[in-house]
């Protein structure tokens, strides 16, 4: 038996959706995981669907961008711009 969607759920999903824009993408993931079963219901409010699907899209875009940035950074690790971002010299590490 599924629980009905209440106004509190919509409000919580909305807060989690907007919190994700503060570079906290895991909140988007939590929002999606928490409310995905509710979105699949036929009588789910459109507002809840908007915030949950938006959270999934935001998380996906953020993680793709972060993965691309990591790939570019580590393939250019010896370049001057990448060295300027490092806090230590990787050649001086003992391991």
C-alpha positions in Angstrom: 0.0 0.0 0.0 1.4 3.3 -1.0 1.2 6.5 1.0 -0.6 9.4 -0.4 1.4 12.5 -1.3 0.8 15.4 1.1 1.6 19.1 0.9 4.5 18.5 3.2 6.1 16.2 0.6 5.8 18.8 -2.1 7.3 21.5 0.1 10.2 19.2 1.2 10.8 18.2 -2.5 10.8 21.9 -3.5 13.4 22.8 -0.7 15.6 19.9 -1.7 15.3 20.9 -5.4 16.5 24.5 -4.8 19.1 23.3 -2.3 20.8 21.4 -5.0 21.7 24.6 -6.8 24.1 25.4 -3.9 26.5 22.9 -5.5 25.0 20.1 -3.4 24.1 17.6 -6.1 23.7 14.7 -3.6 20.6 16.5 -2.3 19.1 16.2 -5.8 19.9 12.5 -5.7 18.3 12.1 -2.3 15.2 14.0 -3.5 14.9 11.7 -6.5 15.4 8.5 -4.5 13.0 9.6 -1.8 10.1 10.6 -4.1 10.5 8.4 -7.2 7.8 6.0 -6.0 5.3 8.9 -5.5 6.0 10.2 -9.0 5.1 6.9 -10.6 1.6 7.1 -9.1 -1.2 8.2 -11.4 -2.6 10.8 -9.0 0.8 12.4 -8.2 0.7 16.2 -8.3 2.4 17.8 -11.3 4.4 20.1 -8.9 6.0 17.1 -7.2 6.8 15.5 -10.6 8.5 18.8 -11.7 10.8 18.9 -8.7 11.7 15.2 -8.7 12.4 15.0 -12.4 14.3 18.3 -12.2 16.4 16.9 -9.4 17.3 13.9 -11.5 18.2 16.1 -14.5 20.2 18.5 -12.3 22.1 15.6 -10.7 22.8 14.0 -14.1 24.1 17.3 -15.7 26.2 18.2 -12.6 27.8 14.8 -12.5 28.5 14.7 -16.2 30.1 18.2 -16.0 32.2 17.1 -13.0 33.3 13.9 -14.7 34.3 15.9 -17.8 36.2 18.4 -15.7 38.1 15.6 -13.9 39.0 13.9 -17.1 40.3 17.1 -18.6 42.2 18.1 -15.4 43.9 14.7 -15.0 44.9 14.4 -18.6 46.5 17.8 -18.4 48.0 17.4 -14.9 51.5 18.5 -16.0 50.2 21.7 -17.6 50.7 25.1 -15.9 47.0 25.8 -15.3 46.5 22.4 -13.6 49.7 22.8 -11.5 48.4 26.2 -10.4 45.3 24.5 -9.0 47.2 21.9 -7.0 48.0 22.4 -3.3 51.1 20.2 -3.5 53.5 18.9 -6.2 52.5 15.3 -7.1 56.2 14.5 -8.0 57.2 15.2 -4.4 54.9 12.7 -2.8 56.6 9.6 -1.3 54.1 7.1 -2.7 
